[in-house]
Amino acid sequence: MRVSLGCPKCGASMTANLPDTVLPVPAGWLVHQQVTCGRCGHVLQFEDGGAPAAVDAITAWVFTLTNSRSGALVGAAVVCLEARYVSLKVHGQPRIERRPPAQWRPIRDALAALQDGAIVDRGSALGALLSRDLGEAVTVTAVRRERLDVRPLATATSLDALLVGAAEGAS
């Protein structure tokens, strides 16, 4: 089915050929199609045969947790203010540990002042939150900021995947 729509970013007229029906795939799977605006390059995503999918751009900080004495990777942490997400994963353990802070303002302020590669002060709200219960010999290092485009209902899943990759040393 041919559909005409306007770009939500610049208002340009776009047309797309979308399937009349959802493809026969297992329950819970999504049918994806993307349409790119010829004027501004904005990408519209479609799911389940036609409904525009909302996509949010979020920024996640990735941290490594290392043994201060040996330098060995202990685990990783990911912090994302927009999603109110703070989690860590210890290397070799299957469980992701959620660590919501008592207050977000000190975390926000610490992230605003942080640079890639910086060692996080254990006495700060962020350092205390990420290193709590891991012992004295753990160094928290800000590895990078990563910009992610995610669907709102898949935000935690996307951040969890980023965390698991960092904890296993894959990223």
C-alpha positions in Angstrom: 0.0 0.0 0.0 1.4 3.4 -1.0 1.2 6.0 1.9 1.9 9.7 1.8 3.1 11.4 4.9 4.9 14.5 6.1 8.3 14.5 7.7 7.9 15.4 11.3 11.3 17.2 11.3 11.1 19.4 8.2 7.6 19.0 6.9 8.6 17.6 3.5 6.2 15.3 1.7 7.3 11.6 1.7 5.8 8.5 0.2 6.3 4.9 1.3 5.3 1.5 0.1 4.2 -0.4 3.2 2.8 -3.9 3.3 -1.0 -4.3 3.4 -0.7 -6.9 6.1 1.8 -7.9 8.8 4.1 -10.6 7.6 3.5 -14.0 9.3 6.2 -14.1 11.9 6.2 -15.5 15.4 4.2 -13.6 18.0 6.0 -10.7 19.5 8.2 -10.0 16.5 8.1 -6.7 14.8 7.9 -5.9 11.1 10.3 -3.1 10.4 10.5 -0.7 7.5 12.3 2.6 7.3 11.5 5.7 5.2 14.2 8.4 4.9 13.2 12.0 4.2 14.9 13.2 1.0 15.2 16.8 2.3 16.6 16.5 5.8 17.5 12.8 6.1 15.2 12.1 9.1 14.4 8.4 9.4 10.8 7.3 10.1 10.5 3.7 11.3 7.4 1.6 10.9 6.4 -1.4 12.9 3.6 -4.0 12.6 2.8 -2.9 9.0 2.2 0.8 9.4 2.2 2.6 12.7 5.1 5.0 13.0 7.5 4.0 15.8 8.7 6.6 18.3 12.4 6.7 18.6 14.2 8.6 21.4 17.8 9.6 21.4 19.5 9.1 24.8 23.0 9.4 26.1 24.5 6.6 28.2 27.8 6.7 30.1 29.8 3.5 30.1 32.1 2.9 33.1 34.6 0.1 33.8 35.2 -1.3 37.2 38.7 -2.5 37.6 40.8 -4.0 40.4 43.1 -1.2 41.5 45.9 -3.6 42.4 45.9 -6.0 39.4 44.2 -3.9 36.7 41.8 -6.8 36.0 38.3 -6.0 34.8 35.8 -6.5 37.7 32.8 -5.4 35.7 31.0 -2.5 34.1 28.3 0.1 34.8 26.0 2.1 32.6 24.3 5.4 33.7 21.6 7.1 31.6 19.9 10.1 33.0 17.1 10.3 30.4 16.0 6.7 31.3 16.7 7.0 35.0 18.9 4.0 34.6 21.9 3.0 36.8 23.0 -0.6 36.6 26.2 -2.6 36.9 27.3 -6.1 36.0 30.1 -7.9 37.6 32.3 -9.8 35.1 31.4 -13.6 35.1 28.1 -13.2 37.0 24.8 -13.6 35.1 22.9 -10.9 37.0 22.5 -7.2 36.2 22.3 -5.2 39.4 20.0 -2.1 39.3 21.3 0.8 41.5 18.8 3.6 41.6 20.2 6.6 43.5 18.4 8.2 46.4 18.8 11.5 44.5 19.4 12.2 40.8 20.8 15.7 41.1 24.2 14.8 42.4 24.5 12.1 39.7 23.5 14.6 37.0 26.0 17.1 38.3 28.8 14.5 38.4 28.1 13.4 34.8 28.0 17.0 33.6 31.6 17.5 34.8 32.9 14.1 33.7 35.3 13.6 30.8 36.0 10.4 28.9 38.8 8.4 30.6 38.4 10.1 33.9 38.6 8.2 37.1 35.5 8.7 39.2 36.2 9.9 42.8 34.9 7.2 45.2 33.8 9.9 47.6 31.4 11.4 45.1 27.8 10.4 44.9 28.4 8.7 41.5 31.6 6.9 42.7 30.0 5.7 45.9 26.9 4.5 44.0 28.9 2.5 41.4 31.5 1.1 43.8 29.3 0.2 46.7 29.7 -3.4 48.0 32.6 -4.1 45.6 35.5 -3.6 48.0 38.1 -1.0 48.5 40.3 -2.0 45.6 37.9 -1.0 42.8 38.5 1.9 40.5 35.6 3.3 38.5 36.6 4.8 35.1 34.4 6.7 32.7 35.1 5.0 29.4 32.8 6.9 27.1 29.5 8.6 26.4 27.4 6.8 23.9 24.4 8.2 22.0 21.7 5.6 21.3 18.5 5.8 19.3 16.0 3.5 21.1 12.3 2.8 21.0 10.8 3.8 24.4 9.6 0.3 25.3 13.1 -1.1 24.5 15.2 1.4 26.4 16.1 -0.8 29.3 16.8 -3.7 27.0 19.1 -1.6 24.9 21.0 -0.3 27.9 21.2 -3.8 29.4 22.8 -5.0 26.1 25.3 -2.1 26.2 26.1 -3.0 29.9 26.6 -6.7 29.2 28.9 -6.0 26.3 31.0 -3.7 28.4 31.2 -6.1 31.4 32.4 -8.9 29.2 35.1 -6.7 27.7 33.4 -6.8 24.2 33.0 -3.0 23.8 
